[in-house]
């Protein structure tokens, strides 16, 4: 994420957060490391198996849990 996103979300580069999906097959990804840099955009990259397990698709929204 960008430094502006980090400020808005009250997180820091290297911090570990939990990321929660919603919907029919809710799943929590524990201890996701926040990556921040001025050239980064806000996003979460997961592999195909994880996406299929929880029903996430490109553009899906997730929630940060601290």
C-alpha positions as a printed NumPy array, in Angstrom:
array([[  0.   ,   0.   ,   0.   ],
       [  1.005,   3.596,  -0.366],
       [  2.093,   5.656,   2.639],
       [ -1.23 ,   7.528,   2.384],
       [ -3.169,   4.243,   2.585],
       [ -1.087,   3.187,   5.593],
       [ -1.909,   6.431,   7.402],
       [ -5.611,   6.115,   6.533],
       [ -5.694,   2.49 ,   7.75 ],
       [ -3.469,   3.19 ,  10.771],
       [ -0.864,   0.527,   9.912],
       [  2.878,   0.56 ,   9.331],
       [  5.217,  -1.17 ,   6.904],
       [  6.08 ,  -4.626,   8.253],
       [  3.162,  -4.757,  10.682],
       [  1.208,  -8.031,  10.803],
       [ -2.57 ,  -7.806,  10.435],
       [ -5.423, -10.24 ,   9.929],
       [ -7.432,  -9.973,   6.723],
       [-11.029, -11.202,   6.781],
       [-13.175, -12.085,   3.796],
       [-16.951, -11.971,   3.908],
       [-19.654, -13.868,   2.108],
       [-20.711, -17.481,   2.074],
       [-17.241, -18.908,   2.78 ],
       [-15.688, -16.487,   5.237],
       [-12.003, -16.913,   5.88 ],
       [ -9.402, -15.048,   7.932],
       [ -5.829, -14.79 ,   6.716],
       [ -3.732, -14.42 ,   9.884],
       [ -0.475, -12.487,  10.23 ],
       [ -0.481, -10.878,   6.776],
       [  2.535,  -8.581,   6.556],
       [  1.798,  -5.023,   5.457],
       [  4.027,  -3.857,   2.625],
       [  4.313,  -0.155,   2.04 ],
       [  6.066,   1.956,  -0.557],
       [  5.275,   5.139,  -2.449],
       [  5.016,   3.129,  -5.708],
       [  2.566,   0.55 ,  -4.277],
       [ -1.206,   0.461,  -4.697],
       [ -3.589,  -0.947,  -2.108],
       [ -4.151,  -4.627,  -2.776],
       [ -3.94 ,  -8.161,  -1.494],
       [ -2.412, -10.94 ,  -3.555],
       [ -3.479, -14.505,  -2.794],
       [ -2.999, -17.686,  -4.773],
       [ -5.719, -19.374,  -6.817],
       [ -6.42 , -22.122,  -4.273],
       [ -6.958, -19.63 ,  -1.456],
       [ -9.186, -17.466,  -3.655],
       [-11.275, -20.468,  -4.653],
       [-11.561, -21.662,  -1.039],
       [-13.105, -18.399,   0.099],
       [-14.868, -17.319,  -3.098],
       [-12.752, -14.179,  -3.583],
       [-12.474, -12.739,  -7.073],
       [-10.58 ,  -9.767,  -8.537],
       [-12.017,  -6.611,  -7.016],
       [-13.441,  -8.331,  -3.919],
       [-13.29 ,  -6.352,  -0.701],
       [-11.779,  -7.632,   2.539],
       [-11.524,  -6.206,   6.042],
       [ -8.382,  -5.573,   8.101],
       [ -8.454,  -6.774,  11.699],
       [ -5.709,  -5.574,  14.029]])
